[in-house]
Amino acid sequence: MSRAIKHGPSHASLLRDVSATNVSPARSKLDAIVVPAGRPASALQEVITLSANLGVPLVVLCSLQAQVEHVRQRVEDTFGARALVVDVSPGYQLPFRPQTSSGDFTKASADRSSDLSTKRNIGLLLGRMLGWKKILFVDDDISQFRRAHVEKLSGFLDFRPVASMVSRDFPDNSVVCHARRLAGFKQDVFVSGAALGVNLQDPKLSFFADIYNEDWFFFAKHAAERSLPKIGEVRQAKYRPFADTRRAAREEFGDLLAEGLYALFESTPGWSFKEQLAMVMRENYWQDFKDIRLDTIVETSKALETTQLNASPMDYLTMLDAQESLEEAKKWANLITPGLCVEFIAEWQQDEARWQKFLLDLPLARTANDALAVLDLPEGVSCGYGISTTYVDAQANLEPA
């Protein structure tokens, strides 16, 4: 069966594009827009304005260049905006400790270090403790939201566990996929956690694993069922995917796993998720897909060599950087064993079971600061016209800060 697997240019068949679909008005507004922020506060202005226009409070989780005081000032200066701003210190760990964050998996990801998954999990847990139903995750490099699409997404969350948007410009792709586009191959863009709506009352609410493509694992079951709604598009801030060759190394383990998992979803439309998981628990599946992955990388590198012959000086240099990145990806793909892939899938599923128990044991919180205390986080800064921090009544009890 694994011989039918391919490293395809698109996973669009796993989506339901409902951008043009009529949907009943949302029964309730989003409870919050949650921003895992690492960039300076200036990068957040559009999402601050969006939240003010929608009348939806922000939760901004700050680290790296995102400073609580600078974010607070931006919110205060934006009419109608309101936010809870929380400092997430370097090295912070949630009380929930996934086994998928263990040393072997970190080493396979070239010692990748990111707090994005941790921040998203904070958003899930904070909202769950406060009795919120619907939140929208927005990364700090995302812009050009259409209000109609956000409101439609909120409506879909009344009866769907998740709904997302696509960042097609600038494309939200891995280094390998960016290289394939540069080499002239067709390359699509999938939905992601960069603009992701979540119904927090979903009884099977997942978590974000600490790995590249963490969002693909979060909504994997919905993708496998071909029930993942795509609603509109957003814009991602442009960056240079080949500027740091180590980026490809840090991405490769998560990219190989996610692409292999979703390739199986596409080739087995009649299978149950349980049957698909059983297949990816076989080492021979991952050996086959690893060979396909390596062939794809080599094919891309050779195509770049040919394309370079007629490239402009600027494109030529970019293609050289892309080839170096592909060499790094190939090096790390070769180091990844089928056994490690199986081990990750097994630990991921065990983490899901542990997460479900953690959610059941999670207390209800009267205020946001009570919830933050449960998570061993400092008190948040409420700013603007105030954010309701009281359990359940997230929209009604808004008072001036």
N, C-alpha and C positions, 0 to 999 in steps of 0.2 A: 504493500500500500504506500509506503514512504517514497517509492519511486515517482509517484504522482505529485509529490511536493515540489514547489518551486519558489524561488525568491522573486516574487512578482513586484511590479512597479506600483501596485495599488491594492488597498484592502477595502475599496469602496463598496464591495458587495456585502460587507458586514454592517453597513450603515443604513439607516432609513432617513433619507434627506427630506425633511418636513418643512424646509424653509418657506415653501409656497403653500403649505397646507393650512387651511382654516382651522382654528382651534378656539374653543370657548374661552372667554376671558378668565384669567387666573382667579381662583376662589380667594386667594390671598396674595399679598405681595411677598417678595423675597424677605426673609428675616434679616439677612445680612449679606454683604459682599465681603469676602475674605481675601485679603491680599498678603501673600507671603513675600515680604519686601526685603530686598538686599541692595537695591540701587538707591541713589540719593532721593530725597523727598520730591524733588522737581519732576522725577519720572512718574510720580503718582498723580499729577494734577488732573489728567483726563479721567481717571477712575474716580477721583474725589468729586469732580464735576458730575459725572454720570450718577453717582450715588445721590448727590443732592437733587438732581433733576428727577430721579425716580422716587425720591423720598425713602430711600433704603439706607440704613446705617452701614458704616464700614467697620471691619475689624482688621487692623493693620498689624501684622506680626513682623517686628523689626529686628534685623541683624546686619552685620557687615556695614555698608555705607548708609543704610537707612537709620536715621537717628530719630528717636521718639520726639524730641523737642521740635525738630524741623518739620516732622510730619504733623504734629499738633498745630504748628503755626499755619501750615498750608490749609488745614481743615478749618481753622478759625477764620482764615481770610476768604473762604469760599462760602457765599451765602447759601444757607439751607443745608450745608454739609454737617454731618455728625459722625463721630467715630470713637471707637475704643482702640487705643494704641498700646501695644504690649512689646516690651523688650524681651527678646529671646537671646540669651547670652551664648557666647561660643561654647561648644561642648555640651550644651543642654541635652538631656535625654528624658524622654517620656517615661512615666511609670510602666507603660507597656513596652517591653523589649523584644522585638521580633528576632527570631533565629536567623532570618534572612539577612540580618545585619552583621553576622558573625565574620570572623577573621578571614576564612578561606574565600568567602564571596567578595569581601572587600579587596583582598589581594587580586582576585580575578578581574576586578574592576580598576586595576592599577592604582589602588589606594584612593579611589575617588572619595572626595569629601564634599558633602552637600547637606544643607539643613532643609531643603525644599520639602521632602517627604515628611519630616518632623513637623514643619509648620502646617502642612495640610492636615496632618493627623490632629494637631492641636485644634484646628478649625472644626473638624468633625466632632471632637470630644467636647469642646466648649459649647457648640450648638446643641449637642445631644443632652448635656446636663441642664441647659437652659430651656429645654423643651421646644427649640426651634424646629421648623419643618423643612424649610427650603433655604439653601444658601447657594451663592455663586462664587466659585473660586476664580480669581483674576490674577495672573502673574503681573509683575511690575514692569514688564516690557511689552504689554499688550495695549492696543489703542483702536480707535475707529469702530466703536460699538454702534450698532443701530438700535435705538430704543425699542423699536417694534420687535426686533429679534430677541432682545432681553426679556420683554414682556411675554413673548410667545414661549420662550424657554421656561419662564416661571409657570405658565399655564400647563405645559407638558409635565412639569414636576408634580402637578396635582395627582397624576396617575402613572408616572414613570419614575423609576429610581434615580436615573441620571439622564442628562441631556447635555450636548456639548456643541462647540463651534470649531471652525477650522481656521487656522492661520495660514493662508496661501501666499500672502505677500507681507513680509518676507517669509519664505517657506519654513515651516516648523518641521525640519527633518534632521536625521542624524548626519554625521560627517560622510559616511559611506553613501547615503542617499543624495546628499548635496553633490558629491563627486560624480555620481551617475548622471545627474541632471547636467552638470558641466560637460560631461563627455558626450552628451547628445542623446542619452537614453530617456525614455519616458519615465517620469517619476511623479507620483501623486503625493498628496499630503493628507494625513489622517487627522481625526479629531484628537484633542489632547486635554490635559489638565490645565492648560493655560487659560482657558475660558470654559469652565466646567460647572454645570449645575448639578446639585446633589439633593435628593430627598433624604433628610436625616432620619426619617421615621421608617425607612426601609428595614424590615426585620433581618435582612441579610447584608446590611451595610458593610462594605469592605474597608480595607485600610490601604495606605500607600507604603509599599515596600521601599527600602532604601537602596535603590538601584536605578540606573538609567532606564527610561521608559516605564517609570513607576506608575504612570497613569494608565498605560495599556494593561498592566496587571490589575489595577483597581477596577476597571470596567470590563475585564476579560470575559466574564460570564455573559454579559449583555451583548458583547461583540460576537461571541460564539453562537448566541441565539438569534443574531442578526436583528436585534431589537434596539440598537443604540441610536437614538435620534441625533441627527445633525441639523442644527438650526443656524444658518447664516455663517458669515465669515468675519474675522477680525484681522488686525494687522499686528505683526510682531516687529519689534525694533530690529533693524538690520545689524548684522554682525559678520565677522569674517570667520567662517567655519574651519578654514585651514590654517589660520594664523598660529595656532598652537597644536603641533602634531600630537601632543599627549592627550588632547581632547578625544581623538579617535581611540586611544588606548582605554580611557576612562569609560567610553561609551560601549565598547565592543561586547562585553559580556551581556549587558542588558539588551543590547540591540540584537545579538544573535538569539538570545532566549525569546524575546518578544516577537521577532520576525518568524522564528521557527514555530512558535505557538500559534500565531495568527495565520501562517501558511497552512497549518493543519486545519484551523477553523474553516478556511476557504475551500479546502479540498474535501471536507467531510460534512456537507450541509445537513445530511440526515442523521448525523450522530448526536447523541446526548453529550452534555458537557462532561459527565462522568466517564463516558467512553473515550472522549478526546483526552482527558487527563490520564487515563490508563495508557494511551498510546505514548504520551510524552514522558511516561515513567519508564520507557525502554531506552537503554543505551544505544541500541542500533538505530533508533529514530534520530537521535542527536548526532550520531556519527554521519548518517546520510545528510542531515541538514548542514552540519559543519562543512562537509565536502562541497555542498551546493553554495554555501556562503563564501568559501574560499574561491571557488570558481567565479563567483560574481565579482569579488574584489579584483581578481586577476584580469577578468574581462574588462572591467572598468578602467584599470590602469593601462591596459593595452590600447583601449579606445582613446584615452587621453593622449598617449604618445602620438597617435595618428592625427588627432585634432590639433595638437600643438603646431604642426607644420604650417598651418594657415592662420594661426592665432596672432592677434595684436600683441605688442610687447607686454602690455598690462595683463592680458588674458594668459599669455605664456607664463608669466611669473606665478599667477594664480594656479595654473595647471601644475606647475612644478611643486607648489605647496600641497596641492591636492594629492599628487602622487606620493609625496612623503607621508601624508596622513594615511593613505591607503596601505603603504608599507607597514606603518605602525599598527593599523587595524589587522592586517594579515598576520603580523607577528603575534598579536595577542589572541587572535582567533586560533592560531596553531597551539597556543598554550592551554586553551580551554578544553577540558576532557569531557567526553559524553557522560562520564560518571558524575562530574561536578554539576552538569546541567540537570541530571535526574535528581541529584541531592537538593538542588535549589527548588525544583518544582515540589518535591516532597515537603521541604521545610516551609515553603510558601503556603501550601495547603494546611499544614499543621499550625502555622501562624494565623491563618484565617479562623481556625477553630479556637485558638487561644484568644484572638481578638473578639470573637462573639461572646466568650465567657467574660472578658474584660468589660464589654459593653453592658452585659447583664448585671455586673457588680458595680457599675458606675452609679454614684449617687446623683440625685437631682440637686440642683443648686439654686438658691434664692437669688443670688446676684452673680454677675460675671466675675467679680473678684473672688467670690466663694469658689467658683468653678476653677479659676486660675490657681487658687491655693491647692485644690485637689491635684492639679498637674504640677505642683512645685514651681509655679511661675510667679513673678512679682506682680503686684497690683497694676492694672492697666490705667492709662490716662484717658478719661472721658473728656471729649472736647466738641466744639461746635455747639449745636443746640441740644446736645445730650443724646446718649444712646441708652435705651431701656436695657437695664441689666437684670431685670427681674424675670424669674422663671415664667415661661409661656407667654407673658404679655409683652412680647418684643415690639409690637407695633403701637400699642395703645398708650403706654405710660412714658411718653417722651416729654421730658421737662427740661427747661434751660439748665445748662451746666453751671 
